[in-house]
Structure formats: structure tokens, C-alpha cells
Amino acid sequence: MRRDIHNSDIPELCRACEARHKGVCGALSADQLKALARESVRREVAAGTELIASEEPVATYANIMSGVVKLSKLLADGRRQIVGLQFAPDFLGRPFKRDGQLNAEAATPVRLCVFPHRTVERLLRESPALEHRLLEQALTELDEAREWMVTLGRKNAEEKVASFLLLVATCYDPEVADEADRVTAFELPMTRADIADFLGLTIETTSRQLTRLRRDRVIEIAHNREITILDPEELSQRSGG
């Protein structure tokens, strides 16, 4: 039973939001949620939709309610490097920053709760709890980026692919009870070319490692994108622990 399903003080828009409790909106009071909900818009976007363009003015922020967003950086010579993934209930955007520093694109169909930047920044000034929650998320993303540096710099191909699968399994579903919980079946949120780019591998190496994990009955692959984790402990071991 949802803890606020019968709470009339919570806006109707927010009562059905499973991502809210773990996201930044969990720091807001009922009155602040009402103020935010009045200016919020729900959007559903298809995979491949650009959400933020680098160096372009940003007028809105968003909570990711479901789906996966990939972050990338465009190099001077036109090459694009995927530098991160965001899942529900991550906050999309940089408060007090008017231009996007990264490109954000829907890697899968994504549901968003979108609100004007002026509203969020006003609430940040009014709510130390919201500011604290955003700081916590920023520090968590920093820790994750440092951990991913270890994956890219020190792990071998098998460990990289296993680490990627564990990342998706741990973060894919915002309704899991605890961060240590994992879904056991999911659709890969990116093509093998994008996964290879994210991991610093070739497509052939990425495909070979996925095939090896399938052959060893660690995972099952259906229709090229649908992954079922058959042996979570073995997958964790193969990720380098």
C-alpha cells in the first residue's frame, strides 16, 4: 500500500509517482509539492529524443519517472562520447546553469515530470531540504563517476560488460525496495554500438562477452535486447566484485 495514497494534501499528480519518494521531490512539503505540481507537465518521449542539447539554453528541469537517459559529450572533431546514464528517479538538469553542458537523449521510451527552472530555483531558495537532496544526488553521481573510472581504466572486457549489466539491473526499476535490489529481466537500454562506446570496447568484443555470458548460463538473451540474469552472484563475480 502506498504510504500517501489517501493523503489529500498531496497533489493528485504526485500521488501516483513512485519515483517521488526517492527523488528530489521527496524533500518537499505538501504545499511545496502543490506549487510545483501547478507548473509541472508530464511528458512521454520516444527513444532517440533529444532532451538537452549541449551549449543550448535550458528552460526546464525534469524528474525521470521511468526509462533511461544517456548523457554524452560532443568532441571538437564531431565525435560523440557517452559519459553516463540516468535512471528514475534522477533529476535531469543543472540548477542555476542556463546552458546545457552535456547532451541528454532518451535511450529508451522515457516518462518525465517537467517543470520550469525558475520554479525549482525559487523552491531551492525556500527549502534547505530540497537543496540538501540535490546536493546528495550530485555527490552520488560524483561517486558513481569515480567508480566508473575504475571500470573503464582497470577492468578487462568481461568485467566491463558484467559491470554494465549490473548497473542496469540495479538502477532500471525505481520501485525496487532498496538500492541493492536488482531486477532480473530487462531490455538493454542501448544498442551494442552504444554499449561498446560507453565501455570503451569494440562492438565485436562487446558482443563476444555477451555471448560468453549467455553460453555460461549467467544470462539469457532473447530477441537480441532482452536480458534475463540467471545467476546474479556469478555475474557480480565476473564484474570484478
C-alpha positions as CSV (number, residue, x, y, z in Angstrom):
1,M,0.0,0.0,0.0
2,R,1.5,3.4,-0.9
3,R,2.1,5.5,2.2
4,D,0.4,8.6,0.8
5,I,-2.3,7.2,-1.4
6,H,-5.1,8.5,0.8
7,N,-3.4,11.8,1.8
8,S,-5.5,14.5,0.3
9,D,-2.7,17.1,1.0
10,I,-0.5,15.5,-1.7
11,P,-1.4,16.7,-5.2
12,E,-3.0,14.1,-7.4
13,L,-0.3,14.4,-9.9
14,C,2.3,13.4,-7.3
15,R,0.3,10.6,-5.5
16,A,0.8,8.2,-8.4
17,C,4.5,8.9,-8.7
18,E,6.6,6.0,-7.4
19,A,9.8,7.8,-8.2
20,R,9.0,10.8,-5.9
21,H,9.9,9.1,-2.6
22,K,13.5,8.5,-3.7
23,G,13.8,11.6,-5.9
24,V,14.3,15.3,-5.1
25,C,10.5,15.9,-4.6
26,G,10.6,13.7,-1.5
27,A,12.2,16.7,0.3
28,L,9.2,19.0,-0.4
29,S,6.3,19.7,1.9
30,A,2.7,19.2,0.7
31,D,2.4,22.9,0.0
32,Q,5.6,23.0,-2.0
33,L,4.5,20.0,-4.0
34,K,1.3,21.8,-4.8
35,A,3.2,24.8,-6.0
36,L,5.4,22.6,-8.1
37,A,2.6,20.5,-9.5
38,R,0.7,23.6,-10.7
39,E,3.5,24.2,-13.2
40,S,4.5,20.6,-13.9
41,V,3.8,18.8,-17.1
42,R,4.1,15.0,-17.7
43,R,5.8,14.1,-20.9
44,E,6.3,10.7,-22.6
45,V,9.1,10.8,-25.2
46,A,10.3,8.1,-27.6
47,A,13.8,6.6,-27.6
48,G,16.2,8.8,-29.5
49,T,14.5,12.1,-28.5
50,E,17.0,14.8,-27.6
51,L,16.2,16.2,-24.1
52,I,19.1,18.6,-23.6
53,A,21.4,20.0,-26.2
54,S,25.0,21.0,-25.2
55,E,25.6,24.7,-25.1
56,E,21.9,25.4,-25.8
57,P,19.8,27.4,-23.3
58,V,17.8,25.2,-20.8
59,A,14.4,26.5,-19.7
60,T,13.2,23.4,-17.8
61,Y,14.3,20.7,-15.5
62,A,12.7,17.2,-15.1
63,N,12.4,14.2,-12.9
64,I,12.9,11.0,-14.7
65,M,9.9,8.8,-13.8
66,S,10.8,5.8,-15.9
67,G,13.2,4.8,-18.6
68,V,16.8,5.5,-19.2
69,V,18.6,8.7,-20.4
70,K,22.1,8.7,-21.9
71,L,24.4,11.6,-21.4
72,S,27.1,12.3,-24.0
73,K,29.7,14.9,-24.8
74,L,30.4,16.1,-28.3
75,L,34.1,16.5,-29.1
76,A,35.6,19.2,-31.2
77,D,36.1,16.9,-34.2
78,G,32.4,15.8,-34.2
79,R,32.8,12.5,-32.3
80,R,30.4,11.8,-29.5
81,Q,31.3,10.0,-26.3
82,I,28.7,8.5,-23.9
83,V,29.7,9.6,-20.4
84,G,26.8,8.4,-18.3
85,L,23.3,7.1,-17.8
86,Q,20.4,8.4,-15.7
87,F,17.5,6.4,-14.4
88,A,14.4,7.1,-12.4
89,P,14.2,9.0,-10.1
90,D,17.2,11.0,-11.2
91,F,16.9,14.8,-11.6
92,L,17.7,15.9,-15.2
93,G,19.4,19.3,-15.5
94,R,21.8,21.6,-13.7
95,P,20.2,24.1,-11.4
96,F,21.4,27.7,-11.8
97,K,23.1,26.8,-15.1
98,R,21.5,28.3,-18.1
99,D,23.3,26.3,-20.8
100,G,23.5,22.5,-21.1
101,Q,27.0,21.1,-20.6
102,L,26.1,17.7,-21.9
103,N,23.7,16.2,-24.4
104,A,20.9,14.2,-22.9
105,E,19.0,11.8,-25.1
106,A,16.3,9.2,-24.3
107,A,17.9,5.8,-24.6
108,T,14.5,4.1,-24.1
109,P,11.0,5.5,-24.1
110,V,11.1,7.9,-21.1
111,R,8.4,9.4,-18.9
112,L,9.3,12.8,-17.4
113,C,7.8,15.2,-15.0
114,V,8.9,18.6,-16.4
115,F,8.9,22.0,-14.6
116,P,10.3,25.5,-15.3
117,H,13.8,26.2,-14.0
118,R,12.5,29.4,-12.2
119,T,10.1,27.3,-10.1
120,V,12.8,24.9,-9.0
121,E,15.3,27.6,-8.2
122,R,12.7,29.5,-6.2
123,L,12.0,26.3,-4.2
124,L,15.7,25.8,-3.7
125,R,15.9,29.2,-2.1
126,E,12.9,28.4,0.1
127,S,13.8,24.8,1.0
128,P,17.1,23.8,2.6
129,A,15.9,20.2,2.5
130,L,15.5,20.3,-1.3
131,E,18.9,21.9,-1.7
132,H,20.3,19.1,0.5
133,R,18.6,16.4,-1.5
134,L,20.0,17.8,-4.8
135,L,23.5,18.0,-3.2
136,E,23.2,14.4,-2.2
137,Q,22.3,13.4,-5.7
138,A,25.2,15.4,-7.1
139,L,27.6,13.7,-4.7
140,T,26.1,10.3,-5.5
141,E,26.7,10.9,-9.2
142,L,30.2,12.0,-8.5
143,D,30.9,8.8,-6.6
144,E,29.4,6.8,-9.4
145,A,31.5,8.6,-12.0
146,R,34.7,7.8,-10.0
147,E,33.6,4.2,-9.7
148,W,33.0,4.1,-13.4
149,M,36.5,5.5,-14.0
150,V,37.8,2.4,-12.2
151,T,35.7,0.2,-14.5
152,L,36.9,1.9,-17.6
153,G,40.5,2.2,-16.6
154,R,41.3,-1.1,-14.8
155,K,38.7,-3.8,-15.6
156,N,39.0,-6.2,-18.5
157,A,36.4,-6.6,-21.2
158,E,34.4,-9.3,-19.4
159,E,34.4,-7.3,-16.2
160,K,33.2,-4.2,-18.0
161,V,30.3,-5.9,-19.7
162,A,29.3,-7.6,-16.5
163,S,29.5,-4.3,-14.6
164,F,27.3,-2.6,-17.2
165,L,24.6,-5.3,-16.8
166,L,24.7,-5.0,-13.1
167,L,24.4,-1.2,-13.3
168,V,21.2,-1.5,-15.4
169,A,19.8,-4.3,-13.3
170,T,20.3,-2.3,-10.1
171,C,19.0,1.1,-11.4
172,Y,16.4,0.2,-14.0
173,D,13.4,0.0,-11.8
174,P,12.6,2.9,-9.4
175,E,10.1,0.8,-7.5
176,V,12.7,-1.7,-6.0
177,A,12.7,-1.5,-2.2
178,D,16.4,-0.9,-1.8
179,E,19.4,0.2,-3.9
180,A,20.9,-3.3,-3.5
181,D,17.9,-4.9,-5.1
182,R,18.1,-5.8,-8.8
183,V,15.6,-6.6,-11.4
184,T,16.3,-10.0,-13.1
185,A,14.9,-9.2,-16.5
186,F,15.2,-6.1,-18.6
187,E,15.6,-4.8,-22.1
188,L,19.1,-3.4,-22.9
189,P,18.6,0.4,-22.9
190,M,21.2,0.9,-25.7
191,T,22.4,-0.7,-28.9
192,R,25.5,-2.8,-28.7
193,A,27.3,0.0,-30.6
194,D,26.4,2.5,-27.8
195,I,27.3,0.0,-25.1
196,A,30.7,-0.5,-26.7
197,D,31.2,3.2,-26.8
198,F,30.2,3.6,-23.2
199,L,32.6,0.8,-22.1
200,G,35.5,1.8,-24.4
201,L,35.3,-1.5,-26.3
202,T,34.7,-2.5,-29.9
203,I,31.2,-3.8,-30.9
204,E,32.8,-7.2,-31.6
205,T,34.3,-7.5,-28.2
206,T,31.1,-6.4,-26.5
207,S,29.1,-9.0,-28.5
208,R,31.6,-11.7,-27.7
209,Q,31.4,-11.1,-24.0
210,L,27.6,-11.1,-24.0
211,T,27.7,-14.4,-26.0
212,R,30.2,-15.8,-23.4
213,L,27.9,-14.9,-20.5
214,R,25.0,-16.5,-22.3
215,R,26.9,-19.6,-23.1
216,D,28.0,-20.0,-19.5
217,R,24.3,-19.6,-18.4
218,V,25.0,-16.5,-16.4
219,I,22.5,-14.6,-18.5
220,E,19.9,-15.4,-21.1
221,I,19.4,-13.2,-24.2
222,A,16.1,-13.1,-26.2
223,H,15.5,-11.0,-29.4
224,N,19.0,-9.6,-29.1
225,R,18.0,-7.0,-26.4
226,E,16.0,-8.8,-23.7
227,I,18.3,-9.8,-20.9
228,T,17.5,-12.3,-18.0
229,I,20.0,-12.7,-15.3
230,L,20.1,-16.4,-14.4
231,D,23.0,-16.2,-11.9
232,P,23.3,-12.8,-10.2
233,E,26.1,-13.9,-7.9
234,E,28.2,-15.2,-10.8
235,L,27.6,-12.0,-12.8
236,S,28.7,-10.0,-9.7
237,Q,31.9,-12.1,-9.5
238,R,32.6,-11.6,-13.2
239,S,32.2,-7.8,-12.8
240,G,35.3,-7.8,-10.5
241,G,33.3,-8.0,-7.3
